[in-house]
Every structure is written in structure tokens, then in C-alpha cells.
Amino acid sequence: MSNLFARREQSRSVERHNSPRHPWLAGPYIFWAAGFIVLPLVLVFYYGLSGPDGTFTLANLAAIAQPIFRNALGQSLLISFGTTAICLVLAYPLAYILSKNRSRSGAFIIILIVLPMWINFLLRILAVQMLIANNGIINMILGHLGLAQMRLINTRAAIFLGTAYDYFPFMVLPIYNAMCKIDHDIIEAAHDLGANALTTFRRIIVPLSLPGVISGIIMVFIPSISEFAIADILGGSRILLFGNVIEQEFNMSNDWHTGSGLSLILMVFIIISMIVMHRVDKDGEGQIIW
Amino acid sequence: MKRKSLLIFALCASLIFGLAACGGSGGSGGGSRGENGSITVFNYGDYIDRDLISQFENQYGITVNYEEYVAPEDMYTKYTSGAIDYDVIITSDYMVEKLMSEDQLLPIDTSGMEYIDNIGDRYWEFCRAFDPENSYAVPYLWGTVGIIYNTSMVDEDVNSWSILWDEDYANSIIMENSVRDAFIAPLRLQGDSINTTDEAELRAACDRLVEQYPLVYAYQVDETRDSMISGEAALGMIYSGDATVAIEGNPDLAYTIPREGSNVWIDCAVIPASATNVEGAQQFIDFLCSYDAAMANFEYIYYGTPNEAILDDLDEEVLADTTIFPTDEMLENCEVFRYLGSEADALYTDLWQIVKTSN
């Protein structure tokens, strides 16, 4: 334990030493942030809270009550919760095994997980599309084996597959990092004090890996709730997610006010999930990414 | 397959050069300029032989900033945002009418144009449906909307929109992912005009589309071509030009205009009110009417050309291809899209969202 604290103290002192010296170095970034983060946000708030005549209104937020938008939000929540659950279930055991196996093969598997992230995600999704198409590779193999063809593409399951595949590394890596940081002495101490493997896992591994799990959840849940490109490519535009509806409001209906209002609703969901994470994650380790 | 790999390549390239391109295409404010200034052109995706752009630049000394869009509604949004001052927009009949109704177009002075006479009278007449004086729009290409089908998967004769509701083809039907186009099929099946603004008729059409939803493989626009070539689906709603390209890629495919009638459309070049280089825009439109440009475009896109100068030099076989040049009889029940006003537009959009969220 003391080891951990010492490390954190050390990193803090490094921060203290570095931060205030040359504040102007942040200049280019402040310029960037003002132009591409703050200004667009201001515009979203302005459009979202005003009507076509420019007066203040909450009607754009109330639009969420319409069945179409509600339905799409439901779909998005389903996709993002589902994706997060799938990623967590797959990633946690994998991260656990990998953190115990620091050999070459373990490092190799980590590279295999990271490698796809070097390729643009749209290209990977197009590749998935080729795999699961009606006459794609999976159905071709099924056909050769004399099995019935499956309808995979343009279903909700296809969207789950795409999002889970895309965001999987974002779940594995934080959990893996957190598990690697667990001091082996603590585990040994637990064994010495008579805890069996299950108790050690439950009382030591799980709590100490929690910050990693939480960052993983944030990094999967938040991008997947606003997902729309994957739904277009793997869902054949048959399933409208909240992101698709917002896009349509802007591009098709040319209604920036409703589009911005709906974006604000989405922002509320993102902020709520960040607050929840913050509460749970008392150490604040999960926020390092943010 | 070749197109797919091209698409992937294009995606890579656009990602890498995305930022650079964004900086460069800033319209009148943008970087390099030819000796006679620059123009910004806004066109449908993959809707010109790209070599023509550099040809025009060399010939006229005008730099062309070229931009693309998918659906006319996207174009309208981007144009009205005012971020970029477009000089030439190529878009469809009803969108031309919408822009006209909002005083967003400048009249085109055709008197000084060298090649304008290449455009056949028939097409000027065609445009008078929405541009009564022929003063705002110069015909670019025309075509129809119909059904493409794979004869190895569909045994029966395809001659009615009703086949798109046939459960035998569940998960094998592609619908247009563009609101006005998608409504053609149910409206014509009901015997209603594709320009109806009658709410009861539209709601009935919407119900039909909702009923069709479980059978639909996907809602697509440009991708339909690839899906049909690779045999992903048996039937699809498609534009005639895409159909010609698809049939070339897969000889099992065939195209038909259903007997209930459909939409015959004409895309035109217009000069929007935002134009900063009207003279350059006129020259570009004139250039598009030239024999060489029309021929290159025809050979690249395979849509019907209003340019009668090139007709004599086309193969008999091409001229007899009713996918590209439908007979008058086939066009009998076809209508041109009209702009229906903002209220009807909003109704269409709402109904379309009902269809798309009916899962």
C-alpha cells in the first residue's frame, strides 16, 4: 500500500514542478479549444434554447416527448448499455488473465488488442459489413457446411457486434492497467492470512481494479450512446439511433433548433453518467482519461 | 468489388487529406486561384467525370473548388448555412423550384453561351414545369426511378411496385433512403400523384411503407448499385443511371419502370444568389454543355443526356437501351417532382421518421 501512495505522491510533485512555469505554452490549445469546443457548445446551447424567431423556448427540449425521438433515445440507450455490458463481460476475464501472464505471449495478445485501433474505425466497420453480409464470408461458410443462411446484416445484433468490436479495446486496456498496478504483496498477504482464491479475487482484485472498470465503462458507454455511423453501415439505416435522428434534424429537416435541443438532451445523459461515475470512483483514477 | 475497394481507398484518402481539403475548399476565401479567379461547384456525389474539372481549369484559367453532397436536402442545409459561397449548384428539379421560390437563384444569361444550343428543345420544355421562363436552370442529366432486380433470384416478370411488398423477397428488398423517392412506390400503387400534399393519401402511403419495413434489407442510396452487383439483395429501388452501371457489372440484373408510373427527373445547373463569380459560373455551365464534356460525362455516369449533339455519335446499342433512354410509352405515367412547400415538406419528413422508427 505504502508503495502505491509513494508513487502517487511522486507523480504529484512532478506535476507541481511542471505546471505553472510556462502558461503561454497552452496558448495554441486554448485557441483550438475556444474555436472548436467552446464556440460550438455555445452555438448548440443558443440553438437548442431558442425558437426559429430567436426567442427563448424550451420547446426543443420538450421535443423528446415525441414518440419518434423517445423511441430513438430508447434504441440508443439499449445499444450503449448492451455494448457496455458485452464489453465488460468479455474484457474483465481477459484483462485478469493477461495481468497474471506477463510473459511474451501476454504482451503479444495486448498488441493484438491494440493493433486494430491503429486502423480507422470506419474501415473496420466496413470489413465487418463484408463478413456478415447476406452473401458475406460467414454465410458463405455456413452455406458450404450445408447450414441455413443467417440474417446478420442490418439487424440490431449487427449494430451490437459493430459497437462492441469497435469499443472493446477501450474496455480491456484500462482494466488491464488497473490490474497490473495491483501490488503483488497485497495478494500474497491475503493468502498468508488465509484467504482462498475466491475471497482474494472478491476482496482484493475486484475492488482494486474498480477504477479501471469505471474508466472502461465511461469510455465505452459515452461514445456508444451518441453512435450513428455504425448504425448506418451495419444497420442499413433500418434502425434509427438518437445520433441518426439528430443528424436528420440538421441535414434533412434543416431544423437546427430541434437538432440542438436533442443534442442537449444527449448531453444531459452524458453528464449524468459522468456524475455517477465520479461518485462511484472516489479515487478519481477513472478521470485521468478525461 | 472494384468499386468497394475504390470506396475504401477514397475513405482513407479523405481521412488523411480531410483537414487539408477543408482548408482549401473555403470558397472565395480559399487558397490558390486561377488567373481568372475561382468558382465553387456543389454537385451530387460521383456525378461528373472528374477529368472535366482540370480540363475546365486549364481551358478557362479558373480554379474550381469542387464539393459533393448525397441528398438534395443535405445540399439545401449546407447552402443555406451560408458558410460557403457556391457559384454553381447542380441539383434536382424540385429543389431548383424550392430555391427559386425563395429567391435564391440568379437568372442565367444563356445568350453569350457557345454550347447552349446543344441542349435539346425537349429538355427545355421539360424544365418549364418548374422554371416557366427557362431563365434559372440549365439541364444537366435526366433519368427515371425504377426497380432493379436480379433475374437469378426473381423468376417472375417485374412490372409493378407491388413486388416490393412481396414476402417471398423478405430481407432482399432495398428501398431508397431519400424521402420523396421512397414515397413514389406506395403513392403510385394507390394511384395518387407523387406530388400529393393530401394528408390522408400520404398517411395511407406511410402505412404501406411501415407494412413494408420488416421485408426491407436496407434503406440506401448510392450503395444500392454495389449491393445489387454483389447479389446481396434481389430487388431494389434505384435511379436509372445507377441501374445501367449495375447491369454492366452484373448481367443478371435488369431494370424496369413499373406500369403504375414513377418519377422522371431532371438535374440542372443553377447559379445561387451567393455566387461571387457569376461570369465564371456561366462559363462552367457553358462548358458542361459542350460536346466533349457531355460525352465524357455520359460515358462516365450513363444517365440520359439532354445534349443532343452527342446523340449521333452514340452506339445504336446504347441508344436502344431503355434504361438510359426510356420510350415515351414508358414515361407515360411518370411525373416530375414539384416543390410542395415547407408545410408539406415537414409532413413528409415526419412520416418518413415514422417509417424509419417502426421497428
Interface residues (C-beta under 8 A of the other chain):
Chain A: P67 I68 N71 A72 N120 L122 L123 L126 M130 A133 N134 N135 R151 I153 N154 R156 G236 S237 R238 I239 L240 V245 Q248 F250 N251 M252 S253 N254
Chain B: K4 L7 I8 L11 C12 L15 A71 E73 D74 Y76 T77 T80 N171 S172 N177 V179 Y213 V216 Y217 A218 Y219 Q220 S230 G231 E232 A233 A346 T349 D350 Q353 I354 K356 T357 N359
